Amino acid sequence: MTTPADLLFHAARFSLERLDWLASDMRRALGLGRLPCLPFLARWQLRQLTRFLAQAEPLLRRLILLMAADLGALATRPQTDPITRAAPGKAAPKRALFPTPHFRLCEALPGKTPRTPPPKRFRTGPRIRLLDADAPIDLSEYPAEPDDLLPATRQVRRLLALEHALENLPRYVEAMRRLLARTRPVIARALPPAFNRLPVTQAEQVTLTELHEAAVRENPDTS
């Protein structure tokens, strides 16, 4: 007989495999090659990527939390090692040209300022004007076209961080186990808005809601 715990396990496993496939499909659709450098995207591509991340990021956090809770919380490791610094006269180690972005496990709680500012809104303009004309430029008068190129570095790095977490799940699960030992909750109590917003189907909404509620039960607010 299938129990609710079995159904939740299969839902989490299916969601993780589907999320891995969707992230790879998004990478192929954007043409993201070996170098993680894609500073601009067309408006319609950026809209698709932003919508995907709005659902994929909170879902992956909850899946990692459920896997960590199944293994149990870990005590925080004591910081006993001294901080290593470069010796005098010796150059500091060079940073990577394209450092690997890491997936953020903690969500911004209500009333807390998020770490990243809200995205800026860009339009196309300005049009060509006479150099001797003293006329202010109003970007709002230009229509927003689907093929307008917009800055997308932040969203692309979030996609790369999502892929990094999917490729290194054991490391993230261990980090989440240490976060579970704290009193501060890791995820927000409220259902993420992207979980009940189109293009999410009704069946997907039920599954996402069950995974969220299970993650909240495993990570109560004890502060």
Secondary structure as GFF3:
##gff-version 3
##sequence-region A 1 223
A	DSSP	alpha_helix	4	30	.	.	.	ID=ss1
A	DSSP	beta_strand	40	42	.	.	.	ID=ss2
A	DSSP	alpha_helix	43	71	.	.	.	ID=ss3
A	DSSP	three_ten_helix	139	141	.	.	.	ID=ss4
A	DSSP	beta_strand	149	151	.	.	.	ID=ss5
A	DSSP	alpha_helix	153	167	.	.	.	ID=ss6
A	DSSP	alpha_helix	169	179	.	.	.	ID=ss7
A	DSSP	three_ten_helix	193	196	.	.	.	ID=ss8
A	DSSP	alpha_helix	202	218	.	.	.	ID=ss9
###
